[in-house]
């Protein structure tokens, strides 16, 4: 660079200003040639990053580039993740981990009233109005006439009706 800030073009025989940089080689990407616009275009047109590499080296470089030049491992190869250690919110204990969603021990309903509340999907304390509203909602959903005479719906309807009677007997007694 001259004293007045003029950097000559690095193209042999060119006397224009070198305003545009271009990497010197694949191995030295942070070292640059400085070219004028005409010669940087010519240099870029002939630039081949993979020049001199074998097919296997090109493939390896492309694979390395797909992971942003960071190391990667096969799934399960570097560290195995154990799902048993993760607590899943499971209020119905489907995963048999013994814990309910709120952290208390999940236990089967002991009394007929507790079983009836589970069938109606209610938790104590309940009122007559709450039980009636829930019963009405479930009856509309599971009534055999609303489900084309489906046997499973009929059985669920009978179960809901029995649970409703059990809970109502406890509340009105």
N, C-alpha and C positions, 0 to 999 in steps of 0.2 A: 504494500500500500504506500502510496506516495504521501508527501507532506500535506497536500491539499485534500486528502481523503479519497483520492481516485484509486480504485483497485482495478488493474488491467485484467482483461479476459484471459483465462488460462489456456485457451485454444491456441495451438502453435500458429504464430504469424498474425494473430488478431490484435488490433490496437484499440478496440472498443472497451468500454467500462464493463467489468464483471460484476453485475448486480444480482445475479441469480446463482444460488448454490446448488450443487449436485453431489451426492455421495461419491467418494473415491472408489470404493469397492464394497462388496458384500461383507467382507471381514472388517471394514473400517467405515461403518455407517455414520459415525460422528465426525469424520474428517471429510472436508469438502473441496471440490473444485469450484472456482468462481467463473461463470461464463456470462457472455452477453446473451440477449434474448435469442438471437439466431442460433448460437452454438449450444445453448442449453436445450433448445428444441431438438437439435440434431443428436445431442448426447442422450436425451431421454428416449428418443425414437430407437436408438440402438441399445439401450440399457436392457440387460437380461439378468435379473437377480440370480437365477438358477444356472447361469452359464458356468460350466466346469464341474457341476455336481452330477453324481450318478442318479439313476432313477430311484434307487432306495433312499438316497440322501434327500432327494426332493420330497418323496413321500413322508419321510420322517420329519422334515421341516414343516410340511403342511400340517401333519398331525399335531406337532408341537404348537403351531400357531392356533389351532382350534381351541386350545385350552389357555390362550393368552400367555404363552410361554411360562406356564406354571406347572409344577409337578402334579400329576393326578394318579390315582390308584384305581384298580378294579373295585367294583362295588363289593364290599365285604372283605377286601384284601388288606386294607390298611387298618381299619378299625371296625369292629362289628358293633352294631347297635342292638341292644337288647330291649325289646318292647316290654318285657316283664317288669322292668324298673319304672315304667311310666304309669302314673295313676290316671285312669280314664274315669271321668265322671259317669258313674253307672248306678243310678238310683234303683234299678231293678235287679242288680247283681247278675246281669247276663254273662259277665265274664268270670263269675265265681271268684271274685277277688275278696269277697267278704266285707267290702266297704260300700256304703251308700254314697250318693252324690255329696251329701253334706258332711261326710267323714265319719258318721256314726256306723256302728256295726249293722249290716243288713241281716235281718232275721226273718224267718217265715212268720206270717200272721198266726198268732196263737189262738185267738178266740174267733167265734163266728162273726162277731161284730167287726173285728179287724179285717177279716177276709172279705166281708161285705163292702167295707170302705175301699179296699183294694180293687175290687171288681168295679165299683163306681168311680174309681180313680179320684178319691177324695182323701183328705188328711184331717184328722181332728185338730181343733174343735170344729164341728159342723152344726148348722142350724137346720130346722125343718125346711125353710125356704131354699137353702143351698142344695139340700138333698133332692127336693122336688124339682128344682131347675135342672140339676144334673141328670136326674132320671128321665125327665121329659126330653132332654137332648139325646140321650142314649137310645131311648125308645124310638124316636124318629129315625135314627140312623140304623138300628138293627131290627126293626119290625119286619116280620116275614113278608107282609104285603108290600112293603117298600123295596124289598129285595127279590121279588119274583118267586117267593116260596122257597128260597134257599135254605137248606137244612142247617147249615152252619149258622146262619143268621137267626134261625128259629131257636137253636140251642143257646146262642149268646143272649137272645131276648129273654129266654126262661131264666138264665143265670142272673141277668140284670134285675128282673122282676123279683126273684127270691132275695137278692141282696138288698133291694129297696125295702121290701117288707121287714127284713131283719133290722136294718138301720132305723126305720120309722118306729118299730116296736120299742127300740131302746130309747128313742127320743121322746116318745109320747107316754112312756110308762112312768 
